[in-house]
Amino acid sequence: MSEKGLSGITVAAFESRMAVEMTRLIERYGGRPSVAPALRELPIQDNPTALRFGVRLIEGQVDVLVLMTGVGTTALFDILKARHPMSSIMVGVKQTAVVARGPKPVAALKALGITPALVVPEPNTWVDVVSTLDEYRPVKGLRVAVQEYGSSNPDFLEALRVRGADVFPVPVYKWGLPEDLTPLRLVLADVVAGDISVMLITNAAQIDQVMQLLEQEGKVPLFREACKGIVIASIGPTASERLRHYDLPVDFEPSHGKMGVLVKELSEQIAPLLAAKHR
């Protein structure tokens, strides 16, 4: 298959930080990109929960720290460093089993001079986090802090609590819709009109925000119906779980949860995927 496997196909995506990179990837494989951000990070200012966590960490009252995202890891330690010397923070870190959910938190920790005790393997879902902890040691009676991203994951927190952990969620930022909704509205209008052939979901929160906007505008039924004829490609199990939560199909997942792999492998398999949709 040539690199032009998406030739002439209109591909929608909802990237924010990586919008330029996603546009170039789609173009590289011959597609016509229709990229509009669905997310805006909203930092939690004057974060009292994070500051309380910092005190507990420094005082040796955190047994396990689960870091879910690279951006969140950096933001959390920035909050702590604004209040405490790094030497004091490191004393607490050394008494804590630090768990990184994949390569991005690992990279953020490396920049801080911290090596995690555990790295969660692909596909880096919350289920994989729980499995990794189960293999490490029982969490019953342990004080487990969880750096949250975007929105809380009650299923993950409940799984830890069921195992007897004392769970302490630490939200660092949350998701909101973009300030300018015009680009997103235009892409969604194209979806409903049948002008989009492929839709890429690269973050579970993207579909949450898309559905929120569609619900506000009374267009959820139209969107669901349109999606029956679109190839929906999800970057991995977490995003797929959110799509299915909204009764939306998942037609494709790549072998690895990376944007480049997603677009490349999709371009190689797009013909049969589109044929199946048309049938």
N, C-alpha and C positions, 0 to 999 in steps of 0.2 A: 504494500500500500504506500503510495507517495505521501509526502507531507501535506498534500492538499485534500485530505480525506473529508474535510468539512466544506469543500468548494461550493460556494453559492448558498450555503445554509445559514440562516439567521439564528444566532446563538445569544440568548439572554443570560446575563449574570448580574449578581448583586454585590460585587466587591466594593469595599470602601478604601482601606489603606492600600490594597494591591490592585486598584482599578486599572492603572496604566499597564501593569504587567499582565493582567488578565486579558485586556484588549489586544495586546501584542501576541499573546499565545493563540487566541482565537484566529487572528489574522494570519499567523504563521502557518496554520493548518488549513487556510483557505476560507475560513468562516467569515461571516459578516457580524461583527460584534455589536451587541446592544447592551451596554453595561451601564447600570445606574446603582448608586449606593443605596442599600436598604438599612444601614446601621450608622449610628453615631455614638461614639463612646462618651459617656457622661461621668466624669470623675466625681467621686463622693467627697466633697470638700469637708474639711475639719472632721475627719473620720474617727469618731470616738471608739468604734468597735476595733479598728486597726490599732489605735493607741492602747486600748486595754490589752489587746493581744501582745503588743510590744512589751508591756510590763510583765505579763505572764511569761513570755519567752525569756526575758532577761532574768527573771526570778527562778527559772528552772521549773515552771509549772506547765510546760507543754512537752508531751512525750513524742508526739508525731505531728509533723507539719506537712500537709499535702498541698503542693503548688500546682495549680491546674493550667496556667497559661504563662507564657513568657512575659507578655506585657504586664499581666497582673503581678508577677513576681517582682519585676522592676519597680512597679508603682508601689507595692507594699513596702519594699525595703527603702524606697525614697521617703515614704511617710515616716518610717521608723528612724531613719538617719536624720530627719529634721528635728527629732525630739531627743535622740540618744546618740552617744558616740558609738562608732562602728565597733570599737573594741568590746563594749558592753553587749552589743547585739551578738557578736561572734561567740561570746561566752555562753549565751543562751542557745545559739545554733549548735554548738558542740555537744550540748546535753540533749539534743533533739534529733530524732530520726527524720531526716528531710526526704520527702518523696516527690519526685518530679514526674509529672504526667507527660512524658515524651521529650523530644529534643529541644523544644523552645524554652521550657523552664530550665533545662540543663544548661543551655547557652546563657540565659540570664543569670543563673547561679555562678557560672564560670567567671562572668564579668565581675562578680562580687568576691571571687576567691573562695567559693563554697562548692564542695563536691557532695552531691546527694547520696544518701545511704541506699536509696532504691530508685530505679528508673522504670517506669511502667512501659511495657512493650506495646507495639502496634497491635490493634488500631487505636490504642490510648483512650478507650471509652472509660466511663466511670466504673463499669463492670470490671474492666481490666485493673483499675486502681484497687478495687475491693479484693480481687483475686491475688494481686501482688502482695497486699497487706496480709491476706490469709496465709500465704506461703511464708511470709516473713516471721510473723508471730501473732498469737491471738491479741485482738485489740480490747478484749474485755478489761474494763477498769482503767484503760489508758485515756489520757487527755489528748484528743485529736483536733488540731486546728486545720480548717480547710479554707484556702484562699479561693474565693468564689469569683466567677467571671460573668459579667453581663446580668445573669439572673440566677437565682438559687436553684439547685437541683435536689428537690425533696426526696426523690428515690434514692439518690446516693447517700444523703445524710441519714435517711431512715435505715439503709442497709448497715451503716456503721453503728447506729444506735441499737439495732437489733442484736448486733454482736457484742453489745455491752460497753461500747465506747462512750466517753463523755465528749460530745462533739461541740466544737466552737467555730461556727462559720465566720469568716472574715471577708466581707464584701469590699472590693477595692474600686470597682467601677461598674456601671450598669449601662444597658443599651437603651437608646432612644431612636426615634425616626430621624432622618436627616432634616436639617432646618429648611432646605429647599426640596420640596417633595415633587417638583415638576418632572425631573428626569425619571424618577421611579414611577410616577403616574403614567408617563408616556410608554414606558416599557410594559407595564401591566395592561395598559389599553391595547397594545400590540398583541399581547398574549391572548386576551379575551377575543380580539378580532381574528385570531387565527393566523397572524403574521409572523409568529415565532415557531421555529421547528424544534429547537433544543433549549432547555433551561438548565443552568448549572447552579447547584447549591453548594457553597464551599464553607458554610458555617451554619450550625443549627439555628442560631439566633436570627439569621437572615430571614428564614421562613416565618419565624414568630412575628417579626416586624412587618413583613409583607402581608401576612394574614390579618394583623392588627389594622393596617391601613385599608385593606379590602373590606374588613368588617365595618369599619367606620363609614365606608362609602356604599355599603350594601351590595357588594359585588362578589362575595364569596361563592355563591352558587355558579355564577358565570365563569369564574376563574377555575373552579373544580371541573366543570364540564370541558373547558378549553384544554385543561391539563391531560385529559384522556387521549388527546391527539398529539401531545408533545412528548418528546423523549426527555425525561427528567433524569439528570445525572447528579448523583450525590457524592461528595468527596469521601464519605465514610460512614460507619455505623451510627455515630451520634447524630449526624445530619439526617440520615435515613430514618432514624427513630422519630425525629420531629416531623418529617414529611408524612410518615404513616399516621402519626398522631392526628394530623389534619385530614386524613383520608385522601392523601395525594399519592400517586404511584411513584415507585422508585424503579427506574428502568436500567440503571447502570451505576456500578461502583468500581473505582479503579483498584489495582493491586496494592497501591500505596496511597495514603491520604495526602497527596501533594498536588498543587494546582497543575504543574507541568505534566505529571503522570496522568492526571484526570483528563486533560485536553488531548494529550497524545493518544492514550488508549481509546478514548471515545472516538477520535477521528478514525482509528483503525477498525472500529466496529459499528460505525454509524449506519452503514447501508442496511444491514439486517435489522437493526433497532428501529429505523424509520419504516422499513417494510412491515415489521410486526405491528407498529402503531397504525399504519394505513389499513392493514387487514381488519 
